[in-house]
Amino acid sequence: MREYILKNNLKLIYKKAESELSSICISLNAGAGVEKGKLGLAHATEHMLYKGTEKRNEAQINKELSSIFGFQNAMTNYPYVIYYGTLLSEDLEKGIEIFSDIIIRPAFPVEGFKEEMDIIKEELNEWDEELEQYCEDKLFFNCFNERRIKHPIIGTKESLNSITLMDIKEFYVENYFPENTSIVVISSKSFEEVKDIVVKHFEQWNKRKLNREEEKYIIEYDKLVTRRFNDKRDGIKTCKVQMVFPIDMLNHNETKLLKVFNEYFCEGVNSLLYDTLRTKNGLIYDVIASINNENYIKLYKIMFTTSKENVDKCIELVNNCINNLEHYKININKQDINGFVKALKIKRLFKEEKSIILAKELAVYDTMFGDYNIYVDELNNLSEIYKEEVFKVAEKVLKASSVQVIC
């Protein structure tokens, strides 16, 4: 892994690959979390960048991207927006040139703006069609008052109706600049070749000093109390349950330990929660967990689906497992911990077989934390950890939960 800072302060991160494919991910600290007024501006800006540049119209952009990329997309999250894709290494320069044109020289044409906003509104209508997404959105709306995650990344009907093209231009000017950008390239081309390509197409982007006031990250977890929210949705025969626990208080090493604990607690058919909820009691089909160590989010999530009559029993059993961690810890030995570490490594390395996944993770970690090495370090020194420190972090996190039930 190598890095290079361009003269305009844009950061290039490079990793050598043996494949004939190259992956690119361009990440900017321009996600929904930095919106100061109208909700959905970050996502709308991402859309409008593809509507045309100073030298390409929308049709030309789409045609050229399709002609060289096997995969290409853009995505807005709370902490970042990314533009990314995978293509043959022989087309790497062409791909970087198109991305640079889209990101550096957007035209923001009036023609097509209304139609694009209508598309985004339609996207919002479809947003909560998936029950899991609906459950999470309800939970965030019920839990938070000040945090941006109270509302969907895409925005609300009211805010989308109020967004103007001038709003988008102002958001772009404020948030799209070199020092706010990290580019990851994973390629068989040499570092020098990649560096020269990126310099050629991105160093012309005007340098601008980062003058944004330091963003205040609102935690909104002053009281560690367990809360439960119940909402109804017509047309469903089961109940979706999501439990979240704040991890704002964890440092990077503690987050790493939580990931190891999760392998024991909630990952796979041998986990404590799967054994308790399904194997022994037959109350669920599956239980899923995720650790969202992302700016503006910072939550440990547990999700499952069950019948209406079994919701209370399932939540009670999960809480019993949490309350009895000290008892369960007695039966865990160093060999077990090593097994959890191995499972964690296998899953991560398997994901990274797709270079675009690795490119994305490196880029967004650099955007969120200012150092992609935090991601790289997550697999380091895991063989040296012990159950006491793993369970200590778990007890720290699992003190209180917010629970959303959709029936």
N, C-alpha and C positions, 0 to 999 in steps of 0.2 A: 504494500500500500504506500502510495506517495501523494503528496499534496503540493500545490503551487498557488501562490497568491498573485493574481494579475495586478497590473499597475493601477487599475481602478478599484482594487480591493475585493473583486470577486474571487471566490475560492474554488479551485479545481481539486477534486479528489480522484485518484486513479488507482485501479487495481488490474493487474495483469490477468488475462484469461487465455485459455488454450483453444477455445471454441472459435469457429468462423463467425460467430455472432458477436455483436457488441450491444451493450445496454447503456442507455443514457437516462439520468434522472436529474432534472433541474428543480431545485426546491427553493422557495422564497418564504420569508417570514411575512406572509401576506394572506393568512387564513382568516377565518371568521372571527377569531379571537381579537384581532386588532381593529375591528370595526368600531367606530366611535359613535355612529348615529344609526343609519338605516340598516336593518338586519338583511343579510343576503348580498351585500355589496361585493364581498370577496368572491363569492361563487358567480355572480353576474359578470364581474370583471374577467374571470377565467373564461367564461363563454364568449365574451365580446372580443377577446384577443384573437379568436379564430375567424372573426367576421371579415378580416382583411388587413393588409399592411400597406406600406407605401408603395410596394411593387407587386403584391399579389392580392387578388380578390379571394373571397371565400372558396369559390369553386377550385381555383388553382391550388390553394392550400390543401384542400381535401384530396385533390387528385395527386399531388406530389407526395403527401404523407402516405397515402395508400399504396403508391408505387414502390416505396422502399421499406416501409415498416411492416414487420410481421405482426407486431403489437404496438399500439400507440394510444395514449390516453392522457387526460388531465384530470386532476382531482383536487377539490378544496376540502380541507379539514379545519378544525378549530385552530390548530397551531401553525398550519402551513398550507401552501398550494404547491402542487407539483405538476410538471410536464415531463412525461417519460415515455420510453419505448425501446424496442429491441429490433435490430436490423442487421444485415450482413456487414461485416467489418469494412468491406470494400465501399459501402455506402455511408460510412460513419460521417465523413465531412459533409456530405449532402444533408444528412439528418440534423447535424449541429447547425448548419447554415439556416435551415428552415426554422428550427426552434429559435435561433437568434433573431430572425426576422420577425417571428410572431411576438416574441417577448420584448424586443428592443424598439420595434417600429410599428406598433399597432395603429391602424388608421381610425378606429372607432367610428365607422360610417353611420350616418343617420339612417340610411336605407337599411332595413332589416333589423333595426334596434327593437321596434315594437314587437315584431314577430319573434325575436329571440327571447324577449321577456315573457311572451305568451307561452313559449316552450318551457321556460323555467317554472311558470305558474302551473303548467300541466304536470311538470315533474313533481311539484309540491303536492298536487292532488294525488299522485301515485306514491308519495313518500311513505305514508303509513299503511299501505296495503299489506305489507308484511307485518304479522302480529308481533314479532320480536322487536322490530323497529318502533312500532306503535307503543309497546310496553316501555321501552327505554325513553322515548320522548315524553310519555306521561310521567315517568319517574323523575326525569330532569325538571320538567315543568313544575311538579309538586314540591321538589326538594329545594330549589334555588330561587332566590329573588334577584340577586345582582350578577351572578355569573352568566357569561354569554351562552353556556350550554343549556340554559333554561329553554332556549328556542332552537329549532333545527338550524343546521349550517346553511341550508338553502334559504332561510328567512321565513317570514309569515306573509299571509295574503295582503295584509295592510302595508307592510314595508315594501313588498314587491310592487304594489300598485303606485308607490310614491317614488321609486327610484327613477332618476333621470339619467340621460347620457352624460350630462355634466357631473353628476355624482360619481359615475364610473371613472371618468377621466381624472377627477380629483383623487379618487382612491388609488388609481394607478400611479399618479405622480408621487403620492405620499409613500407608497409601499414597494414599488418596483424600481429598484436601483441596484447596482453591482454589490455594494457592501451588504445588502440584504439577501444575497443569493449564493447558493452552493451548487456546484455541478459535479455529479459523479459520473465517471465513464469507466466501464468494465469492458476491456477489449484486448484482443490479441495484438493489436498495434502497440508499438513501443510507447513508453511514457513521453518521449520527446516528440513523436508524431502527434500524439493526442494533445499535448500541450500546445504545439504550434497551431493545430486546428482550432482549439478553443480560443487562443490568443487572437488568431486571425479574425474570428467572427464575434467575439465578445469583448475584446479590449477596447473596441471603438465605442462601447457603451459609456456614456459620460459618467465620470466619477462624481459622487455626491456624498457629502459628509452625513453620517447618520445623526440626525438631530432630534429624533423622536424621543420624547420623554420616556424614562424607564417605565415599562408597563407594570401596573399594579396587579398582581395576581390575587384575585379574591378567593379565599378558601371557603368561607361560609360554613364552617364546621365548628362554631364556637362551643356548641353543646354536644358532647358525645352521648347522644340518646338514641335509642332504637325507635324508628318511626315506620309505620305501615300505611300505605295508601291503597285503597280499593276503588277500581273503576270498572265500568261495564262496557262491553262492546257487543253489539248485536251480531248474530250470525255465527258465533263460534260455539263449539261444543266442549272445549277444554279450557283450562286456565293457564295463562302464561305468568310465571313468577320471575322477577329479577330482584336480586339483592345486591346492594352496592356498599362498599366499605371504603372510606377515604384513605388514600396513601400519600397525601400531601406531605406528611411529616417524615417520610422515608428519604434517606439519602440513596445514592446510586448503589452502594454496596448492599444496603438493606433491601432494595428492590430486587437485586439479584437473588438474595436469600428467599424472598417471597416467591420468586419463580420456582425455586427448588421445592419449597413447601407446597406449592400448588400441584406439583406432580404427585405428591402424597395425598393431598386433600381432595382434589377435584378432577384430575386428569386421567381418563381411561377407565377401563372396567375393573381395575384393581384399586381404584381410589377409595378413600374412606366414605365420601358422600355417595358414590355409585353403589358401593357395597351396602350402605345403610338404606338408601332410598329405593334401590331397585332389587338387588340380590336378596336382601333379607325381608323387605316389606312389599315389593312389587308395586310401588306407587308411581313410578315414572318410567319412561323409556330411556332417557339419557339426561345427563347433567353436564353443563358446559361452563367453563370459567374463562375469564380473560383479565389480563393485567394491563390497564390503560395508563402507562407511564408517559403521558403526553401533556404538554402545557395546556392549561385551561380545563383539563379533565381530571387526571390523577385519581383513578378509582380501580378497585378490585371488584369484578363483577361475577356473580354466580347466577345462572339461568337454568330453568327447567320448566317442563310442561306437565301438568297433572290434571286429574278430574276435579270438578268443583267440590265434591264431597271430601277430597283428600288434601286440599290446599293447606288447611290449618295443621294437619298431621305432618305434612312435608316440612313446613316452616319450623314446626316444633322439633322435628328430628335434626334439621340442620343446626338449629340453635343448641341442641343437646350435644352435638358433635363439637361445636365451638366451645361450649362450657366445660367439656371433658377433655380438652386437649392435653392437660397435664397427665391425665390417666393414659391416654393413647401414646404419649411420648415415651412412656416406660418401655413399651414394646418395640421401639424403633432403635436399631443399632447402626453402626457406621457402615455396614454393608448395605443396609437399606438406603441410607443417604446417598451412597455411591450409585446405587441403582436409580434413584430419582435424578441425579446429576446426569447419568448416561442417557436416560430417557429425554431429558431436556435438550441435551446436545444433539441427539439423533434427529429430533423434530426440527430443531433450528437449522441444522446442516442440510436436512432434506429440503426444507423450504428454499434455502440458498442455492440449491442446484439450478434454480432459475435465476440467472444473473440479474434480471430486472428486479427481483425481490430484494436481493442484496443491495443493488444500487439505490433502491427506494429507501431502505432502512438507513444506510449510511448518510444519504442526503437529508432525510428528515431529522435524524439525530443531530446532524451538524446545524440544522436550522433551529431546532428546539433548544439545544444545550450548548451550541457553539463549539462542539467537539465530537466528531464522528467516532473517535476512539472509545467513547463511553459505550457505544454499541459493540465494538470489537472486544472490549474488556469483559463483557458479560459472561463469556465462556472461560475466562481466565481464573486460575486459582480455585476452581470449584472443588477440586479434590481435597482441599485443605479445610473445608468447612465441617462443622459438627452440629449435631441435632440441637444442642442447647441454644445456639445462636439462631438457627432456623426457626425453632418454635418461639423464641423470644420475639422475633419480628412478627410472626403470625399472631401472637397474643396482643401485640401492639396495634395491629391492623384491625383485628376482629372484635374490638371492644364494643362497637356499635354499628348498626346497619340501618340503611333505609331500604324498605321493601315495597315493591310495586306489584300488585296483583291485578291482572286483567281477566275477567270472566264474562 
